[in-house]
Amino acid sequence: MTESDVYRFLVQCKLGVLGTIADAGVPQSALVGIAVTERLEIVFDTLKSSRKYPNLIARPECSFVIGWAGEETVQYEGRAQELSGGELAHFQSLYFDVWPECRSHLAWAGIVYFVVRPRWIRYSNFDRNPPLIQEFSF
């Protein structure tokens, strides 16, 4: 199992559960549409009016669980960054390749885009015997 193998798994998944931390340490989760780069960065959009937006601005450390069509999953921890400038255009292009219908979101008031860069990833496949578990640190 290599990082390239993890990438091949992640690009098959269009949704992930994002975990953030709100004020007073309260955990919050949200299902989000994702795109994944070859560097295992995760891109998603949200609204400034969402609960996740102020959480990520105040505490950019976050997590994902991706893949649940069986017992093959990725647990992912990283640091989120709100995108702007040239980075915004680059990552939007990647996101729209996966989610072309979301180009219409550009007209929404308060739409923002984030990239999450990995710090730690655990790939698990319990559909295999014996199970395959591989961790990566960045």
The first five atom37 places (N, CA, C, CB, O) and aatype in JSON, in Angstrom:
{
  "aatype": [12, 16, 6, 15, 3, 19, 18, 1, 13, 10, 19, 5, 4, 11, 10, 7, 19, 10, 7, 16, 9, 0, 3, 0, 7, 19, 14, 5, 15, 0, 10, 19, 7, 9, 0, 19, 16, 6, 1, 10, 6, 9, 19, 13, 3, 16, 10, 11, 15, 15, 1, 11, 18, 14, 2, 10, 9, 0, 1, 14, 6, 4, 15, 13, 19, 9, 7, 17, 0, 7, 6, 6, 16, 19, 5, 18, 6, 7, 1, 0, 5, 6, 10, 15, 7, 7, 6, 10, 0, 8, 13, 5, 15, 10, 18, 13, 3, 19, 17, 14, 6, 4, 1, 15, 8, 10, 0, 17, 0, 7, 9, 19, 18, 13, 19, 19, 1, 14, 1, 17, 9, 1, 18, 15, 2, 13, 3, 1, 2, 14, 14, 10, 9, 5, 6, 13, 15, 13],
  "atom_mask": [
    [1, 1, 1, 1, 1],
    [1, 1, 1, 1, 1],
    [1, 1, 1, 1, 1],
    [1, 1, 1, 1, 1],
    [1, 1, 1, 1, 1],
    [1, 1, 1, 1, 1],
    [1, 1, 1, 1, 1],
    [1, 1, 1, 1, 1],
    [1, 1, 1, 1, 1],
    [1, 1, 1, 1, 1],
    [1, 1, 1, 1, 1],
    [1, 1, 1, 1, 1],
    [1, 1, 1, 1, 1],
    [1, 1, 1, 1, 1],
    [1, 1, 1, 1, 1],
    [1, 1, 1, 0, 1],
    [1, 1, 1, 1, 1],
    [1, 1, 1, 1, 1],
    [1, 1, 1, 0, 1],
    [1, 1, 1, 1, 1],
    [1, 1, 1, 1, 1],
    [1, 1, 1, 1, 1],
    [1, 1, 1, 1, 1],
    [1, 1, 1, 1, 1],
    [1, 1, 1, 0, 1],
    [1, 1, 1, 1, 1],
    [1, 1, 1, 1, 1],
    [1, 1, 1, 1, 1],
    [1, 1, 1, 1, 1],
    [1, 1, 1, 1, 1],
    [1, 1, 1, 1, 1],
    [1, 1, 1, 1, 1],
    [1, 1, 1, 0, 1],
    [1, 1, 1, 1, 1],
    [1, 1, 1, 1, 1],
    [1, 1, 1, 1, 1],
    [1, 1, 1, 1, 1],
    [1, 1, 1, 1, 1],
    [1, 1, 1, 1, 1],
    [1, 1, 1, 1, 1],
    [1, 1, 1, 1, 1],
    [1, 1, 1, 1, 1],
    [1, 1, 1, 1, 1],
    [1, 1, 1, 1, 1],
    [1, 1, 1, 1, 1],
    [1, 1, 1, 1, 1],
    [1, 1, 1, 1, 1],
    [1, 1, 1, 1, 1],
    [1, 1, 1, 1, 1],
    [1, 1, 1, 1, 1],
    [1, 1, 1, 1, 1],
    [1, 1, 1, 1, 1],
    [1, 1, 1, 1, 1],
    [1, 1, 1, 1, 1],
    [1, 1, 1, 1, 1],
    [1, 1, 1, 1, 1],
    [1, 1, 1, 1, 1],
    [1, 1, 1, 1, 1],
    [1, 1, 1, 1, 1],
    [1, 1, 1, 1, 1],
    [1, 1, 1, 1, 1],
    [1, 1, 1, 1, 1],
    [1, 1, 1, 1, 1],
    [1, 1, 1, 1, 1],
    [1, 1, 1, 1, 1],
    [1, 1, 1, 1, 1],
    [1, 1, 1, 0, 1],
    [1, 1, 1, 1, 1],
    [1, 1, 1, 1, 1],
    [1, 1, 1, 0, 1],
    [1, 1, 1, 1, 1],
    [1, 1, 1, 1, 1],
    [1, 1, 1, 1, 1],
    [1, 1, 1, 1, 1],
    [1, 1, 1, 1, 1],
    [1, 1, 1, 1, 1],
    [1, 1, 1, 1, 1],
    [1, 1, 1, 0, 1],
    [1, 1, 1, 1, 1],
    [1, 1, 1, 1, 1],
    [1, 1, 1, 1, 1],
    [1, 1, 1, 1, 1],
    [1, 1, 1, 1, 1],
    [1, 1, 1, 1, 1],
    [1, 1, 1, 0, 1],
    [1, 1, 1, 0, 1],
    [1, 1, 1, 1, 1],
    [1, 1, 1, 1, 1],
    [1, 1, 1, 1, 1],
    [1, 1, 1, 1, 1],
    [1, 1, 1, 1, 1],
    [1, 1, 1, 1, 1],
    [1, 1, 1, 1, 1],
    [1, 1, 1, 1, 1],
    [1, 1, 1, 1, 1],
    [1, 1, 1, 1, 1],
    [1, 1, 1, 1, 1],
    [1, 1, 1, 1, 1],
    [1, 1, 1, 1, 1],
    [1, 1, 1, 1, 1],
    [1, 1, 1, 1, 1],
    [1, 1, 1, 1, 1],
    [1, 1, 1, 1, 1],
    [1, 1, 1, 1, 1],
    [1, 1, 1, 1, 1],
    [1, 1, 1, 1, 1],
    [1, 1, 1, 1, 1],
    [1, 1, 1, 1, 1],
    [1, 1, 1, 1, 1],
    [1, 1, 1, 0, 1],
    [1, 1, 1, 1, 1],
    [1, 1, 1, 1, 1],
    [1, 1, 1, 1, 1],
    [1, 1, 1, 1, 1],
    [1, 1, 1, 1, 1],
    [1, 1, 1, 1, 1],
    [1, 1, 1, 1, 1],
    [1, 1, 1, 1, 1],
    [1, 1, 1, 1, 1],
    [1, 1, 1, 1, 1],
    [1, 1, 1, 1, 1],
    [1, 1, 1, 1, 1],
    [1, 1, 1, 1, 1],
    [1, 1, 1, 1, 1],
    [1, 1, 1, 1, 1],
    [1, 1, 1, 1, 1],
    [1, 1, 1, 1, 1],
    [1, 1, 1, 1, 1],
    [1, 1, 1, 1, 1],
    [1, 1, 1, 1, 1],
    [1, 1, 1, 1, 1],
    [1, 1, 1, 1, 1],
    [1, 1, 1, 1, 1],
    [1, 1, 1, 1, 1],
    [1, 1, 1, 1, 1],
    [1, 1, 1, 1, 1],
    [1, 1, 1, 1, 1],
    [1, 1, 1, 1, 1]
  ],
  "atom_positions": [
    [[0.86, -1.18, 0.0], [0.0, 0.0, 0.0], [0.9, 1.23, 0.0], [-0.98, 0.01, 1.24], [1.74, 1.41, 0.88]],
    [[0.71, 2.08, -1.0], [1.49, 3.31, -1.14], [0.56, 4.52, -1.11], [2.32, 3.28, -2.45], [-0.66, 4.37, -1.12]],
    [[1.14, 5.7, -1.07], [0.34, 6.92, -1.16], [-0.43, 6.97, -2.48], [1.24, 8.17, -1.03], [-1.56, 7.47, -2.52]],
    [[0.16, 6.45, -3.55], [-0.54, 6.39, -4.84], [-1.77, 5.49, -4.75], [0.4, 5.89, -5.94], [-2.8, 5.79, -5.36]],
    [[-1.67, 4.4, -4.01], [-2.82, 3.52, -3.81], [-3.92, 4.24, -3.04], [-2.4, 2.24, -3.07], [-5.1, 4.1, -3.36]],
    [[-3.53, 5.0, -2.03], [-4.51, 5.77, -1.25], [-5.19, 6.79, -2.16], [-3.83, 6.48, -0.04], [-6.41, 6.97, -2.1]],
    [[-4.42, 7.45, -3.01], [-4.99, 8.41, -3.95], [-6.01, 7.73, -4.86], [-3.88, 9.07, -4.79], [-7.11, 8.25, -5.05]],
    [[-5.66, 6.56, -5.41], [-6.59, 5.85, -6.3], [-7.88, 5.51, -5.57], [-5.94, 4.58, -6.85], [-8.96, 5.55, -6.18]],
    [[-7.81, 5.16, -4.29], [-9.02, 4.89, -3.52], [-9.82, 6.18, -3.31], [-8.66, 4.25, -2.17], [-11.03, 6.2, -3.52]],
    [[-9.14, 7.26, -2.89], [-9.83, 8.5, -2.55], [-10.55, 9.13, -3.74], [-8.85, 9.49, -1.97], [-11.64, 9.68, -3.58]],
    [[-9.95, 9.06, -4.92], [-10.59, 9.71, -6.07], [-11.87, 8.99, -6.49], [-9.63, 9.77, -7.24], [-12.66, 9.54, -7.26]],
    [[-12.08, 7.79, -6.02], [-13.34, 7.09, -6.28], [-14.46, 7.58, -5.37], [-13.14, 5.59, -6.1], [-15.64, 7.31, -5.62]],
    [[-14.09, 8.3, -4.32], [-15.05, 8.76, -3.32], [-15.35, 10.25, -3.55], [-14.51, 8.53, -1.86], [-14.42, 11.05, -3.67]],
    [[-16.6, 10.59, -3.61], [-16.98, 11.98, -3.85], [-17.47, 12.67, -2.58], [-18.05, 12.06, -4.92], [-17.72, 13.88, -2.58]],
    [[-17.61, 11.91, -1.5], [-18.12, 12.47, -0.25], [-17.21, 12.09, 0.91], [-19.56, 11.99, 0.01], [-16.59, 11.02, 0.91]],
    [[-17.16, 12.97, 1.89], [-16.42, 12.7, 3.11], [-17.12, 13.35, 4.28], [0.0, 0.0, 0.0], [-17.81, 14.35, 4.13]],
    [[-16.93, 12.76, 5.46], [-17.45, 13.36, 6.69], [-16.32, 14.17, 7.29], [-17.99, 12.26, 7.69], [-15.28, 13.63, 7.67]],
    [[-16.54, 15.47, 7.38], [-15.57, 16.42, 7.92], [-15.85, 16.64, 9.39], [-15.62, 17.77, 7.15], [-16.98, 16.94, 9.78]],
    [[-14.83, 16.49, 10.22], [-14.94, 16.77, 11.64], [-14.19, 18.05, 11.98], [0.0, 0.0, 0.0], [-13.03, 18.22, 11.61]],
    [[-14.87, 18.95, 12.69], [-14.26, 20.2, 13.14], [-14.54, 20.37, 14.63], [-14.79, 21.43, 12.33], [-15.33, 19.62, 15.21]],
    [[-13.89, 21.35, 15.23], [-14.1, 21.65, 16.65], [-14.66, 23.06, 16.77], [-12.77, 21.5, 17.46], [-14.07, 24.03, 16.3]],
    [[-15.82, 23.15, 17.43], [-16.47, 24.44, 17.66], [-15.96, 25.05, 18.96], [-18.02, 24.28, 17.71], [-15.09, 24.49, 19.63]],
    [[-16.51, 26.21, 19.29], [-16.17, 26.86, 20.55], [-16.38, 25.9, 21.71], [-17.01, 28.14, 20.76], [-17.23, 25.01, 21.63]],
    [[-15.62, 26.06, 22.75], [-15.69, 25.24, 23.97], [-15.38, 23.78, 23.69], [-17.08, 25.36, 24.59], [-15.73, 22.91, 24.49]],
    [[-14.7, 23.49, 22.57], [-14.26, 22.13, 22.3], [-15.33, 21.17, 21.84], [0.0, 0.0, 0.0], [-15.12, 19.95, 21.88]],
    [[-16.47, 21.67, 21.42], [-17.58, 20.82, 20.99], [-17.3, 20.3, 19.58], [-18.93, 21.6, 21.04], [-17.06, 21.09, 18.67]],
    [[-17.32, 18.96, 19.37], [-17.09, 18.43, 18.03], [-18.33, 18.59, 17.15], [-16.69, 16.95, 18.1], [-19.46, 18.52, 17.63]],
    [[-18.09, 18.8, 15.86], [-19.17, 18.9, 14.89], [-18.74, 18.17, 13.63], [-19.53, 20.38, 14.59], [-17.56, 18.18, 13.27]],
    [[-19.69, 17.53, 12.97], [-19.41, 16.79, 11.74], [-20.34, 17.24, 10.64], [-19.56, 15.27, 11.96], [-21.46, 17.68, 10.89]],
    [[-19.86, 17.14, 9.4], [-20.68, 17.5, 8.24], [-20.25, 16.66, 7.05], [-20.54, 19.02, 7.92], [-19.06, 16.41, 6.84]],
    [[-21.23, 16.23, 6.28], [-20.95, 15.53, 5.04], [-20.68, 16.58, 3.96], [-22.14, 14.6, 4.64], [-21.48, 17.49, 3.77]],
    [[-19.55, 16.45, 3.26], [-19.19, 17.43, 2.23], [-18.76, 16.71, 0.95], [-18.07, 18.36, 2.72], [-18.23, 15.6, 0.99]],
    [[-19.0, 17.36, -0.17], [-18.48, 16.89, -1.44], [-17.0, 17.24, -1.53], [0.0, 0.0, 0.0], [-16.6, 18.35, -1.18]],
    [[-16.2, 16.29, -1.99], [-14.75, 16.5, -1.99], [-14.15, 16.23, -3.37], [-14.09, 15.59, -0.95], [-14.72, 15.52, -4.19]],
    [[-12.99, 16.82, -3.58], [-12.09, 16.47, -4.67], [-10.73, 16.24, -4.01], [-12.03, 17.59, -5.8], [-10.41, 16.87, -3.0]],
    [[-9.93, 15.36, -4.58], [-8.64, 14.99, -3.99], [-7.54, 15.2, -5.01], [-8.66, 13.52, -3.48], [-7.67, 14.8, -6.17]],
    [[-6.45, 15.81, -4.58], [-5.3, 16.02, -5.46], [-4.33, 14.85, -5.34], [-4.58, 17.36, -5.12], [-4.44, 14.04, -4.41]],
    [[-3.4, 14.76, -6.26], [-2.38, 13.71, -6.21], [-1.51, 13.83, -4.96], [-1.51, 13.75, -7.45], [-0.87, 12.86, -4.56]],
    [[-1.48, 15.0, -4.36], [-0.72, 15.2, -3.11], [-1.58, 14.87, -1.89], [-0.2, 16.65, -3.02], [-1.21, 15.17, -0.76]],
    [[-2.75, 14.27, -2.14], [-3.69, 13.84, -1.1], [-4.31, 15.01, -0.36], [-3.01, 12.92, -0.12], [-4.73, 14.88, 0.79]],
    [[-4.36, 16.17, -1.01], [-5.06, 17.32, -0.46], [-6.54, 17.15, -0.77], [-4.5, 18.67, -1.04], [-6.91, 16.63, -1.82]],
    [[-7.38, 17.6, 0.14], [-8.83, 17.52, -0.05], [-9.37, 18.93, -0.25], [-9.52, 16.82, 1.16], [-9.04, 19.84, 0.52]],
    [[-10.19, 19.11, -1.28], [-10.8, 20.4, -1.61], [-12.3, 20.27, -1.44], [-10.43, 20.86, -3.06], [-12.9, 19.28, -1.86]],
    [[-12.91, 21.28, -0.83], [-14.37, 21.31, -0.7], [-14.85, 22.74, -0.62], [-14.83, 20.52, 0.54], [-14.07, 23.66, -0.35]],
    [[-16.15, 22.92, -0.87], [-16.73, 24.25, -0.73], [-17.69, 24.26, 0.45], [-17.47, 24.68, -2.02], [-18.15, 23.2, 0.9]],
    [[-17.98, 25.43, 0.95], [-18.94, 25.62, 2.03], [-19.39, 27.08, 2.01], [-18.34, 25.22, 3.42], [-18.89, 27.89, 1.24]],
    [[-20.32, 27.37, 2.86], [-20.8, 28.74, 3.0], [-20.27, 29.35, 4.29], [-22.34, 28.79, 2.97], [-20.08, 28.65, 5.28]],
    [[-20.05, 30.66, 4.27], [-19.61, 31.33, 5.49], [-20.66, 31.23, 6.59], [-19.31, 32.8, 5.19], [-20.33, 31.38, 7.77]],
    [[-21.91, 30.98, 6.23], [-22.98, 30.85, 7.22], [-23.05, 29.46, 7.84], [-24.31, 31.2, 6.59], [-23.86, 29.23, 8.73]],
    [[-22.23, 28.52, 7.38], [-22.24, 27.16, 7.92], [-21.56, 27.11, 9.29], [-21.55, 26.19, 6.95], [-20.82, 28.02, 9.65]],
    [[-21.81, 26.05, 10.03], [-21.12, 25.88, 11.32], [-19.64, 25.59, 11.12], [-21.78, 24.74, 12.13], [-18.81, 26.02, 11.92]],
    [[-19.31, 24.88, 10.05], [-17.91, 24.49, 9.85], [-17.01, 25.67, 9.53], [-17.82, 23.47, 8.73], [-15.82, 25.66, 9.88]],
    [[-17.55, 26.7, 8.88], [-16.71, 27.82, 8.47], [-16.02, 28.51, 9.66], [-17.54, 28.84, 7.7], [-14.79, 28.59, 9.66]],
    [[-16.75, 29.0, 10.67], [-16.03, 29.64, 11.78], [-15.15, 28.66, 12.55], [-17.01, 30.28, 12.72], [-14.12, 29.04, 13.1]],
    [[-15.56, 27.39, 12.58], [-14.72, 26.39, 13.26], [-13.36, 26.3, 12.57], [-15.41, 25.01, 13.26], [-12.33, 26.31, 13.25]],
    [[-13.35, 26.21, 11.24], [-12.1, 26.06, 10.51], [-11.25, 27.32, 10.53], [-12.38, 25.66, 9.08], [-10.02, 27.25, 10.51]],
    [[-11.89, 28.46, 10.57], [-11.13, 29.72, 10.65], [-10.44, 29.82, 12.01], [-12.06, 30.95, 10.41], [-9.27, 30.2, 12.09]],
    [[-11.15, 29.49, 13.08], [-10.59, 29.59, 14.43], [-9.66, 28.43, 14.76], [-11.71, 29.65, 15.44], [-8.66, 28.61, 15.46]],
    [[-9.98, 27.24, 14.27], [-9.22, 26.03, 14.58], [-9.11, 25.2, 13.3], [-9.91, 25.21, 15.74], [-9.96, 24.34, 13.05]],
    [[-8.1, 25.44, 12.49], [-8.02, 24.81, 11.17], [-7.7, 23.31, 11.19], [-6.99, 25.5, 10.37], [-7.8, 22.64, 10.16]],
    [[-7.31, 22.77, 12.34], [-7.08, 21.32, 12.41], [-8.43, 20.62, 12.27], [-6.38, 20.92, 13.75], [-9.4, 20.99, 12.93]],
    [[-8.49, 19.61, 11.4], [-9.75, 18.94, 11.14], [-9.48, 17.49, 10.77], [-10.54, 19.65, 10.02], [-8.33, 17.07, 10.65]],
    [[-10.56, 16.75, 10.58], [-10.42, 15.34, 10.21], [-11.51, 14.97, 9.21], [-10.49, 14.43, 11.45], [-12.52, 15.66, 9.08]],
    [[-11.28, 13.87, 8.52], [-12.24, 13.3, 7.58], [-12.32, 11.8, 7.81], [-11.86, 13.62, 6.12], [-11.35, 11.17, 8.23]],
    [[-13.47, 11.24, 7.52], [-13.62, 9.81, 7.27], [-14.21, 9.71, 5.87], [-14.54, 9.09, 8.36], [-15.21, 10.35, 5.54]],
    [[-13.56, 8.9, 5.05], [-13.93, 8.79, 3.64], [-14.04, 7.31, 3.28], [-12.9, 9.52, 2.71], [-13.15, 6.52, 3.6]],
    [[-15.13, 6.97, 2.6], [-15.32, 5.6, 2.12], [-16.1, 4.76, 3.1], [0.0, 0.0, 0.0], [-15.65, 4.53, 4.23]],
    [[-17.26, 4.31, 2.69], [-18.06, 3.47, 3.58], [-18.94, 2.51, 2.8], [-18.92, 4.34, 4.5], [-20.02, 2.13, 3.25]],
    [[-18.48, 2.12, 1.63], [-19.23, 1.15, 0.83], [-18.72, -0.25, 1.15], [-19.09, 1.44, -0.7], [-18.5, -1.06, 0.25]],
    [[-18.55, -0.54, 2.38], [-17.94, -1.76, 2.88], [-17.04, -1.35, 4.03], [0.0, 0.0, 0.0], [-17.3, -0.35, 4.69]],
    [[-16.02, -2.11, 4.25], [-15.13, -1.78, 5.37], [-13.76, -1.3, 4.87], [-14.96, -2.99, 6.29], [-12.74, -1.59, 5.49]],
    [[-13.76, -0.58, 3.76], [-12.56, 0.05, 3.23], [-12.72, 1.55, 3.44], [-12.34, -0.3, 1.71], [-13.6, 2.17, 2.86]],
    [[-11.86, 2.13, 4.28], [-12.01, 3.54, 4.64], [-10.65, 4.22, 4.76], [-12.77, 3.67, 5.96], [-9.6, 3.58, 4.85]],
    [[-10.72, 5.53, 4.75], [-9.57, 6.36, 5.06], [-9.95, 7.29, 6.21], [-9.09, 7.17, 3.82], [-10.96, 7.98, 6.15]],
    [[-9.13, 7.28, 7.23], [-9.2, 8.29, 8.29], [-8.11, 9.29, 7.97], [-9.02, 7.66, 9.75], [-7.0, 8.92, 7.6]],
    [[-8.42, 10.57, 8.1], [-7.55, 11.62, 7.56], [-7.55, 12.78, 8.55], [-8.03, 12.1, 6.14], [-8.6, 13.25, 8.97]],
    [[-6.37, 13.22, 8.91], [-6.23, 14.41, 9.76], [-5.35, 15.4, 9.03], [-5.64, 14.05, 11.17], [-4.34, 15.03, 8.43]],
    [[-5.74, 16.67, 9.1], [-4.97, 17.68, 8.41], [-5.3, 19.08, 8.89], [0.0, 0.0, 0.0], [-5.97, 19.28, 9.9]],
    [[-4.82, 20.03, 8.12], [-5.0, 21.44, 8.45], [-5.65, 22.12, 7.25], [-3.64, 22.13, 8.82], [-5.16, 22.03, 6.13]],
    [[-6.76, 22.8, 7.51], [-7.53, 23.47, 6.46], [-7.03, 24.89, 6.23], [-9.01, 23.49, 6.82], [-6.57, 25.56, 7.16]],
    [[-7.12, 25.32, 4.99], [-6.79, 26.69, 4.62], [-7.86, 27.2, 3.68], [-5.38, 26.78, 3.95], [-8.18, 26.56, 2.67]],
    [[-8.43, 28.36, 4.0], [-9.38, 29.0, 3.09], [-8.59, 29.49, 1.89], [-10.15, 30.17, 3.78], [-7.54, 30.11, 2.03]],
    [[-9.1, 29.21, 0.7], [-8.37, 29.53, -0.52], [-8.68, 30.93, -1.02], [-8.7, 28.53, -1.6], [-9.79, 31.44, -0.85]],
    [[-7.67, 31.55, -1.63], [-7.82, 32.86, -2.25], [-6.77, 32.99, -3.35], [-7.67, 34.02, -1.19], [-5.86, 32.18, -3.46]],
    [[-6.93, 34.03, -4.16], [-5.95, 34.34, -5.2], [-5.76, 33.21, -6.2], [0.0, 0.0, 0.0], [-6.71, 32.53, -6.57]],
    [[-4.51, 33.03, -6.64], [-4.19, 32.02, -7.63], [-4.46, 30.61, -7.16], [0.0, 0.0, 0.0], [-4.85, 29.75, -7.94]],
    [[-4.25, 30.38, -5.87], [-4.54, 29.05, -5.33], [-6.03, 28.73, -5.46], [-4.11, 28.97, -3.86], [-6.4, 27.59, -5.76]],
    [[-6.87, 29.72, -5.23], [-8.31, 29.51, -5.33], [-8.68, 29.01, -6.73], [-9.07, 30.81, -5.01], [-9.39, 28.01, -6.86]],
    [[-8.21, 29.69, -7.76], [-8.54, 29.3, -9.13], [-8.04, 27.89, -9.44], [-7.95, 30.3, -10.12], [-8.74, 27.1, -10.07]],
    [[-6.83, 27.58, -9.01], [-6.25, 26.26, -9.25], [-7.1, 25.16, -8.61], [-4.81, 26.19, -8.71], [-7.46, 24.19, -9.27]],
    [[-7.42, 25.32, -7.34], [-8.16, 24.27, -6.62], [-9.64, 24.23, -7.04], [-8.05, 24.5, -5.12], [-10.25, 23.16, -7.03]],
    [[-10.21, 25.37, -7.39], [-11.58, 25.36, -7.92], [-11.64, 24.52, -9.19], [-12.08, 26.79, -8.2], [-12.58, 23.75, -9.38]],
    [[-10.66, 24.66, -10.05], [-10.63, 23.89, -11.29], [-10.63, 22.39, -10.99], [-9.4, 24.27, -12.12], [-11.36, 21.63, -11.63]],
    [[-9.83, 21.98, -10.03], [-9.79, 20.56, -9.65], [-11.14, 20.13, -9.06], [-8.66, 20.31, -8.63], [-11.63, 19.04, -9.36]],
    [[-11.72, 20.98, -8.24], [-13.01, 20.67, -7.61], [-14.11, 20.55, -8.67], [-13.38, 21.76, -6.58], [-14.92, 19.62, -8.63]],
    [[-14.13, 21.47, -9.62], [-15.16, 21.45, -10.65], [-14.99, 20.28, -11.62], [-15.14, 22.77, -11.42], [-15.96, 19.87, -12.27]],
    [[-13.78, 19.74, -11.74], [-13.6, 18.53, -12.54], [-14.4, 17.37, -11.95], [-12.1, 18.15, -12.63], [-14.93, 16.54, -12.69]],
    [[-14.49, 17.32, -10.61], [-15.24, 16.26, -9.92], [-16.71, 16.64, -9.78], [-14.64, 16.0, -8.54], [-17.59, 15.78, -9.9]],
    [[-16.96, 17.91, -9.54], [-18.31, 18.42, -9.27], [-18.67, 19.52, -10.27], [-18.41, 18.95, -7.83], [-18.8, 20.67, -9.86]],
    [[-18.82, 19.22, -11.57], [-19.11, 20.29, -12.55], [-20.4, 21.04, -12.25], [-19.18, 19.7, -13.94], [-20.5, 22.23, -12.54]],
    [[-21.38, 20.37, -11.68], [-22.64, 21.03, -11.35], [-22.49, 22.09, -10.26], [-23.66, 19.99, -10.91], [-23.36, 22.94, -10.09]],
    [[-21.39, 22.04, -9.53], [-21.18, 23.01, -8.45], [-20.63, 24.35, -8.94], [-20.24, 22.43, -7.43], [-20.42, 25.26, -8.13]],
    [[-20.38, 24.49, -10.23], [-20.01, 25.8, -10.76], [-21.1, 26.82, -10.45], [-19.76, 25.73, -12.29], [-20.83, 28.01, -10.3]],
    [[-22.33, 26.34, -10.37], [-23.45, 27.24, -10.05], [-23.33, 27.82, -8.64], [-24.78, 26.51, -10.19], [-23.94, 28.85, -8.34]],
    [[-22.57, 27.18, -7.77], [-22.37, 27.69, -6.42], [-21.62, 29.03, -6.42], [-21.6, 26.67, -5.58], [-21.7, 29.78, -5.45]],
    [[-20.9, 29.32, -7.5], [-20.16, 30.58, -7.56], [-21.09, 31.79, -7.43], [-19.38, 30.68, -8.87], [-20.64, 32.87, -7.05]],
    [[-22.34, 31.61, -7.73], [-23.32, 32.71, -7.61], [-23.87, 32.84, -6.19], [-24.47, 32.49, -8.6], [-24.57, 33.81, -5.9]],
    [[-23.58, 31.91, -5.33], [-24.09, 31.94, -3.97], [-23.35, 32.97, -3.13], [-23.98, 30.55, -3.32], [-22.13, 33.09, -3.21]],
    [[-24.09, 33.71, -2.34], [-23.46, 34.66, -1.4], [-22.74, 33.86, -0.32], [-24.53, 35.62, -0.76], [-23.3, 32.94, 0.27]],
    [[-21.5, 34.23, -0.07], [-20.76, 33.62, 1.03], [-20.11, 32.29, 0.72], [0.0, 0.0, 0.0], [-19.67, 31.6, 1.64]],
    [[-20.02, 31.91, -0.57], [-19.37, 30.64, -0.92], [-17.86, 30.79, -0.75], [-19.73, 30.21, -2.38], [-17.27, 31.79, -1.16]],
    [[-17.24, 29.79, -0.15], [-15.79, 29.76, 0.05], [-15.29, 28.35, -0.25], [-15.41, 30.2, 1.5], [-16.05, 27.39, -0.27]],
    [[-14.0, 28.26, -0.48], [-13.36, 26.98, -0.79], [-12.19, 26.78, 0.16], [-12.87, 26.93, -2.28], [-11.47, 27.71, 0.5]],
    [[-12.04, 25.53, 0.58], [-10.95, 25.16, 1.47], [-10.13, 24.04, 0.83], [-11.48, 24.72, 2.85], [-10.65, 23.24, 0.06]],
    [[-8.86, 24.02, 1.16], [-8.01, 22.87, 0.9], [-7.52, 22.38, 2.25], [-6.82, 23.23, -0.07], [-7.16, 23.17, 3.12]],
    [[-7.5, 21.07, 2.41], [-6.96, 20.47, 3.63], [-5.74, 19.66, 3.21], [-8.03, 19.56, 4.36], [-5.8, 18.81, 2.33]],
    [[-4.63, 19.96, 3.87], [-3.38, 19.25, 3.58], [-3.17, 18.2, 4.67], [-2.16, 20.25, 3.51], [-3.35, 18.49, 5.86]],
    [[-2.8, 16.99, 4.27], [-2.74, 15.9, 5.25], [-1.58, 16.02, 6.22], [-2.65, 14.58, 4.53], [-0.5, 16.5, 5.88]],
    [[-1.84, 15.57, 7.44], [-0.8, 15.39, 8.45], [-0.64, 13.91, 8.78], [-1.13, 16.2, 9.73], [0.46, 13.42, 9.05]],
    [[-1.81, 13.19, 8.75], [-1.82, 11.77, 9.07], [-2.98, 11.11, 8.35], [-1.92, 11.54, 10.61], [-4.08, 11.66, 8.31]],
    [[-2.72, 9.94, 7.77], [-3.75, 9.18, 7.07], [-3.63, 7.72, 7.49], [-3.61, 9.33, 5.52], [-2.54, 7.16, 7.57]],
    [[-4.78, 7.11, 7.75], [-4.83, 5.66, 7.96], [-5.8, 5.06, 6.95], [-5.25, 5.31, 9.43], [-6.99, 5.37, 6.95]],
    [[-5.27, 4.19, 6.11], [-6.1, 3.41, 5.19], [-6.38, 2.07, 5.87], [-5.39, 3.22, 3.79], [-5.46, 1.42, 6.38]],
    [[-7.64, 1.67, 5.88], [-8.03, 0.38, 6.47], [-8.93, -0.36, 5.49], [-8.75, 0.58, 7.83], [-9.85, 0.22, 4.91]],
    [[-8.64, -1.64, 5.32], [-9.51, -2.48, 4.51], [-9.78, -3.77, 5.29], [-8.88, -2.79, 3.12], [-8.97, -4.7, 5.29]],
    [[-10.93, -3.79, 5.96], [-11.34, -4.96, 6.72], [-12.19, -5.91, 5.88], [-12.11, -4.54, 7.96], [-12.68, -6.91, 6.39]],
    [[-12.36, -5.59, 4.59], [-13.01, -6.52, 3.67], [-12.04, -7.62, 3.24], [-13.54, -5.76, 2.44], [-12.45, -8.62, 2.64]],
    [[-10.76, -7.45, 3.55], [-9.72, -8.44, 3.22], [-9.46, -9.33, 4.44], [-8.41, -7.74, 2.76], [-9.73, -8.95, 5.58]],
    [[-8.92, -10.5, 4.17], [-8.52, -11.39, 5.26], [-7.11, -11.88, 4.95], [-9.52, -12.59, 5.42], [-6.93, -12.69, 4.04]],
    [[-6.1, -11.42, 5.69], [-6.21, -10.56, 6.86], [-6.44, -9.11, 6.44], [-4.95, -10.67, 7.72], [-6.17, -8.73, 5.31]],
    [[-6.95, -8.31, 7.37], [-7.18, -6.89, 7.07], [-5.88, -6.19, 6.69], [-7.83, -6.19, 8.27], [-4.8, -6.58, 7.13]],
    [[-6.0, -5.14, 5.87], [-4.86, -4.32, 5.5], [-5.03, -2.96, 6.15], [-4.74, -4.2, 3.94], [-6.04, -2.28, 5.94]],
    [[-4.04, -2.57, 6.93], [-4.05, -1.26, 7.59], [-2.68, -0.63, 7.35], [-4.36, -1.39, 9.14], [-1.65, -1.23, 7.61]],
    [[-2.69, 0.6, 6.83], [-1.45, 1.31, 6.55], [-1.6, 2.76, 6.98], [-1.08, 1.22, 5.03], [-2.59, 3.41, 6.67]],
    [[-0.6, 3.26, 7.71], [-0.61, 4.65, 8.15], [0.47, 5.44, 7.42], [-0.4, 4.74, 9.66], [1.52, 4.91, 7.07]],
    [[0.17, 6.73, 7.2], [1.09, 7.65, 6.56], [1.13, 8.93, 7.38], [0.66, 7.94, 5.08], [0.1, 9.43, 7.82]],
    [[2.32, 9.46, 7.59], [2.48, 10.75, 8.28], [3.14, 11.73, 7.32], [3.33, 10.6, 9.59], [3.99, 11.34, 6.51]],
    [[2.75, 12.98, 7.4], [3.25, 14.0, 6.48], [3.85, 15.16, 7.26], [2.13, 14.51, 5.56], [4.33, 16.12, 6.66]]
  ]
}
